[in-house]
Amino acid sequence: MRPEDAFRSPRNIVRGPLIHRTGRSYHLPTGGAVYFDTGVIELATPMIEIDRGCGARGTRALWESLGFLRDELDGWERRHSRTVRLVGFSTHYNVSFSLPAGEPANGRTVERLAHLLTHILAAPVMLVAANRRSTGVGVRPRGDRIEVTCDFTPDAALMAATATLIVGIVRAVMTWPSYEPAELARHAIPVVQGFVPALHSSRKGWVARSACFQTNPFACDVNASLWATTSGARLSLREMAGRTTFAFWRSIRELADPLSLELIASIMRGRVPSLLELPDRPAAYDDVGRLCRWNDLFPITLLSRSRFERVLGNAIAGRRVRMDGNWHRPIGVRGWSHVVFRRESDGVRRVMSLDEMLVHLDAWDRTGDRRLAQRQLSARERREIARRLLAQRRAQIEADEHRRRESDEQGAEGEDEPLGEAGEPLKDSSRTPSSDSRAGSEIARPRPAPSRRDRESARPHPRDVVSASGVGDPSRHAH
């Protein structure tokens, strides 16, 4: 059943409030966006800066949204007594397109780049991301970005490795002086003889389909040398993927997190199996969010949020920010890169890009953290904390007073020292403190000020002064 027919709108799935993004799409509390598109539920991640760990950050953002959507669908199931499964479909990896600063285009367009990348990305993306039922790897020119499409990967670690691989290769190829096919041989990229990319079915672009090869690469032995290449060598799919990957290894390494980098290398060398080596597509593909989950693969303590994620997260949470001496509250989002604010003093609206908000990000974070702490510490909790602290203080005072009385009583009883059989005083009987006194002397406790009567009764005797040079009264160690 089409999601449009079952739910009509994402608002009927998500129980809490949603921020409208554009058209029929809405931002989730995780920062991602959800919308219905031609019979599928699409989830999109927020913009993430291209930096070390960006592939893992993008994967984390997607799987957090998947987990949130799955939880909301579980609630819908309980309310309507029906069953809903999330089945994987495809994954689209978008990388911004830009030429090196100061260089002329010289015919380098996003369309030519997409066609060239179809030859380069086919083998490595197949090996890392595809399964035995996959049908192709596509590359689309999208104006200011490149979009790489392949089958959904029902494993978060493999998806992070795929994203890292794609970003590293795409950003490196952008710097090439030409996007003509002759660059493939110059950079020693293996290409199967006779390979011609097919036109993409849904939008402009190209795709390396199984029909573009003499043998279906998704169903073959990845270690068998089945493929005659344009260089004359006969290679396996793993060898072609490995040679392509290591030709861009420097760029991949600069943008990779350690886990994804190790996983990419292990798959290329055969130490970790590819999904193409399994008998069939993993069963988790047919029940995403239950059979495969995020499991906090990249916790925030190890991989922090990107700055764009933090900006969008503050906006979606509705946290106000102070700009130009006035408080502004976010009231909406325009597209992927702009936030709409309302100035609290006069209600005037102001649209700011994510880049412009980076200047205010640290102050915005501090405001959000402070308000969150204030909300969490409610008045009832504050009263409970005060009551508990008062009870602890009273218990300390009573314990100190009890120990002081015991010490005074022991001093009074020791005025007449008992004698032994030979008339000698028992020197150790009054000067060696008990184990309880020794334990108490090691704990620093506040002592209430004694009254005048207490000071008179506790006046030290000559024997007490001598014993104080040893362990002595535990109250002497109180501060």
N, C-alpha and C positions, 0 to 999 in steps of 0.2 A: 504494500500500500504506500502511496506517495505521502510524505510527511505533510504536504499542504492539505491533503484530504483528511488526514488523521488528527492534525493539531491546529490547522489554519494559520497559526502564528507561533513563534517562539515564546510569546508571552503566556501562552496556555500550557507551556511545559515548565518554565521557571517560576517558582512560587514567589520569589522576592521581586523587588523593583528592578527594572532594566533601563539603561540609558540608551535612547535612540541614537543610532549612528548615522545612517543614510538609507533611504529607500525602505526596505523591509528588514534591515539588519539591525542588531542591537548588541551593545557591549555587555559582556558577562562581568561579574565581580572579579574574575581572574585576570581581566584585561583583554581577553580574546573577544572575538565577535562571532555571532551565530546568525545564520539566515538559511532560508530554504532556496534551493536553486535546482530547477529541472529534476525534481524527484529525489533529491538527496538533501541531507542536513549538512551544511558546510560550516566548519569552524576555522577561523583565521586567527593567527597570532598577531600581537601588536608589532610595530616596527622595532627592530633591534639593531643597534649599531654593529657595523662590521669590525670586529675586534676579536681578540683571543677568547675562545669559548662561545662565540656567537651561535655556532651550530647547536651546541648543547643547550644554550639559553632558549633558542627557538623551539627546540624539541620539548623542553620543560614546559614552556608556555602552552604548547599544543596539548600535551598530556594532562596538564592541570585543568584545562578547559574540558577535555574528554572526561576526566573524572567528575568534574562538577556537573556536566550534562548527564552523565550516567546516574548520579545521585538524584537529580531532578526527575529523570525518567522513572527511577524506582518509586519516587513519590507519586508520579502520575499513575503508575501501575496499581498502587494501593488504592488510589482514589477511584479508579475506573474498573478495577478487577480485570485488567487485561495485561498481556505480556508484550514487551517491546525489547527487541535486540538491536544493538548497534553493530552493523556489519561494515567492515572496511571497504573502501572503494578506491580512492586514489590520494596521493599526496603531491602537493605543488610547492616547489621550493623557489622563492622569488629572491633575486639578487639585483640590487640597483646597478644601473648601467652608467658609467662615466669614463671618459677618456682621461689619460694622464694629463695633469695640469700643464698648460702651456704648449701642448702638442696639437698640430692640425689634424683634422679628421682623415684626410687623404683617402676618402672612400670608406672609412670604417663606420658602418652603421649598425644599429642594433639588429636589423634583419640579417645582415651578412654574418654577424657574430652568432646569431641563433643557428644558422645553417652550418657554420663551421663547428659549433659545439655539439651538434647532433652526431658528427663523426667521432668526436673525442670522448664524449660522456657515455656512449652506448655500453661499452664493455664494462668499465668499472661500476657504473650504477646498476647494471644487471647483476653483477656478482654480489654487491653489498646489499641491495634493497629488494630485488625482485624474487619471486617464487615461481614454482613450476607451472602455475596457471596464468602468470603475467603475459601480456601481449605486446608491450612496447615501452620505449623510453622516449619522451617527446621534449622538444625545446621550442618555446614560443617567444617571439619578440613582443614586448608589452609597452612600447614607448620609452619609458625611462627605466625599464628593468627587463631582466631575462627571467622567464619562468620555465623551470624544468619539471616535467610531470612524469610520474611513475606510479606503480601500484602501491597501495597502503602497506606499510611495513609493521606487522603486529608485534614489534619489539622496540622498546624505547631506546635501548643502547644502539641497536642497528640503525634506527632512524637518526639518532644524533651523529653517528658515524657517516651516514649518507649525506646529511646536511653539511657537515664539515668538509667532506670530500668535494661536494658540488661547489660550495663557496670558494674553496681554495683554488679549484681549477678554473672556474669562471672568472674570478678576479685576476688570475694570472694571464689568461688568454686575452683579456681586455687590453693588456699592455703591449700585445704584439703589434709590430709596425703595419701588419696587413692582416685582413681577415679572409684572404683568398685560400682555396683548398691547397695550394702549393705549400703553404706554411706547415701542413701536416708532415710532409716528408722532411722538411728542414728541421723540425723539432723531433723527428724519429717517433712519431705517434703511429702505432700499428693500426691499419685499416684493412678490413676484409675486402678482397678483390671482388669487384662487381657490386659493392654496396652502394645503393642510391636511396637516400631518405625519402619516405613517403610524405605527402602533404598531411598536415594535422586535420582531423575531422571536424573539430568544434571551432577552432579559431585559426588565424594565420600562424604558420609555423611548420615544423617538420617533426617526424617521429621515426625512430628506428624500430619498425615492426618486425615480428617474427617472419612475415612474408617477404621482407627485404633480404633475407639470407637463404642460402640453399638448404640449410638445416635449421630447425627451430632452436635458437640458442637457449631458450628457457627450459627446454626438455632434454637437452643433450648432457653428456658427461663433461663437466667443466674442466676436467683435467686431461681430456683427450685432445690430441693435436689434430683438430678437424678443420682448421681455418687457414686457408692460403691467403696471405696478406699481400699488399701492394709492394712490399719490400722484397718479396720472394720467399720469406720465411713461412714455415707452417707452424702455427701456434695453437695452444689451447685457449679457451675463454679466460681462464685464470691468468695465463701468461700475458695475454693482451691487456687485461685489466691491470695487472701488476706493472707492466712497462709504462702504461699511460700514467698510473698513479705516481710512480717514482720519478717520472719526468717533471711532475709538479710538486714534488715532495716538500721543497722549501716553502712554497706558498701555503700548502696544506698545514705544515708544521707551525707556521706563524699564527694561524688562526684556530688551531685545534686545542682542545682540552686534553690532558694526558690520557684519559680513559678512551676517548674516541680515536686518538692517534694510535694507541696500542691496538685497538680493535681493528682499525683499517689495515695496519701492517700484518696482523695475524691472519686476517681473511685472505689477503693477497698471497701470503706465503703458505697457506693451507693449514696453519695451526688451528684455526677456528673454522668450522664448516660454514658454507654459504647456505641460505635457504634453498638455493637451487639443487643442493645435494640431498635434501630431504625427499622422502617418497612422494609427498604431496604438500599442498599449501598448509601452513599451520592452522589448527582448529581455532586458535585465538582470533584469527581473521574474522570469524563469523560471530563473535560475541565480544566486541571491544568494550573495555571497561569492567568486564567480569573475568574473562579468561586471560586478559593481559591488562596490567595496570601500571601506573607510573612508579609506585613504591619509592618515591623520593630518591631517585637515582643520582640527582645532582642537587644536594641540599644547599640552602642559601648560605650556610656557613662555609661551604667550599666553593660555590660559584654564585657570586652576588647578582642581584638584578641589574640589568643594563639601565642606563640613565633614561632612555625613552620609556622603558617599562615602568620605572618609578614615576615619571611625569604622568603617564596615562593612568597608573594606579591611583595616584592622588586625585586626578580629575574624576575618575569613575566613583571613587569613594566620597566625592563631594566636599573635600577638604578645602577650606578657603586659604588664600595666599595673599600676602601684602605686596603690592606693586605700586611704585610711584606714590607712596604715602597713603594709599587707600587699600581697604580690604576688598578682595574680589572672590566671588564664589563660582565654581564651575557649574554650568547648567546644561552642557551638551558637548558633543564631539562632531566635528565636520570631517568626513572622510577618515583617512588614516593618520593625518599629520597636523590637525588643528583642534584646539580646545576653545569652546565658547564660554566666556566669563560674564558675570553681571556684577558691576560695581555696587557695593552695598550702600554707599552714601547717596547715590541718585538713581540707581537702577540702569545705568547706561551699559550696553553690551559691548564686549571687547573680544575679538578673535585673535588668538595667539598660536603660533606654530610650536611644535614640540622643540625645535631648535631654539626659539626665543625663550622658552620656559626653562631651558637648562640653566640660565643665569639665576633663576629663583629657586632651583631645585633643592638646595641644601636647607634654605629657610623653610621651604614648603614641607620638607620631610620633618624638620624639627617641630613645626606647628602641628603636623599630623600625629607625631609620636606623643607630644604633650597632651593633646586633646584625647587621644586614645587612652593614655594612662589615667586621665581625670575621669573618663567614662567608666573605666574598669574599676576604679576605686570609688564605689558609690558611698552614699552617706551611711547606709546600714553597715557596710564593711568597715568604714572608719570607726563607727561606734563599737563594733565588735573588737577591733584591734585595740582601741583605747581600754575597753573593759578587761581584755586579756593582759595587757601590760600592767594595769593597776593591780590585778590579782597577783601577778608575778612579783610586783614590788612589795605588796603586803606580805606575801609568803617569805620573801627575803628578810624583811624586817623582823618577823616573828622568829625565824630561824636564828638570826643574829642575837636577838634578845634571849632566846633559850640557851644558846651556847655561852653567852655572858653570865647568866645566872649559874649555870653549871660550873663555870670557871671560878666564880666567886665562892661558891659553896666548897669546892675543892681547896681553895686557899684558906678558908676559915677552918676546915677540918685539919689542915696540915700545920697549925700553929704549935701544937704539942706533938713533936715527932715521936713516933713509937720507938722503943728500944729493943735491941735484940737480947739474947740470953746473957751475953757478957756485958750488957749495959751500953754497947755502942749504938749510935743512931743508924737506922737503916737508910743509907745515903741514896739509894736508887729508888726507894719506894715513892717519893714525892717529886723527884726531879725528872723522871722519865715519863714523857707524856704517853697517853694511850694512842693506839692506832687511829682512833676516830679524831683525836686532836691533831695528829700529824696530817691526816687527809684534809681536815678543815683548814689547816694553815696554808695549804697550797692554793687555795681559791681566794681571789681578791673580791671581797664583798663590802659594800658601803655599810658603815656602822652609824646608827643614830646617836646624836649627841647625848651623853649621860646627864642625869640630873645631879644636883649638888649632893644629895644623899647618896647616890650611887658612887660619886667620886670619892666621898669620905670612906665608904665601906670598901672600895676597891683600892685604897691606898696601899702601895706595895710594901711588903715586909722585906727585911734584909735577904732572906732566903729567896724571895721571888726575884730580886734583882740579879742574883747569881744565875738562876735558872733561865733568865731571859737571854743570856749569852749563848744558850743552846737553842732548843726548839721553842720552848716557852709557850705562852698563851697564844692560841691561834688568832685572837683578835688583833695582835700586834702587826700582823701582815695585811690587815685590811687597809684599803686606800680610800 
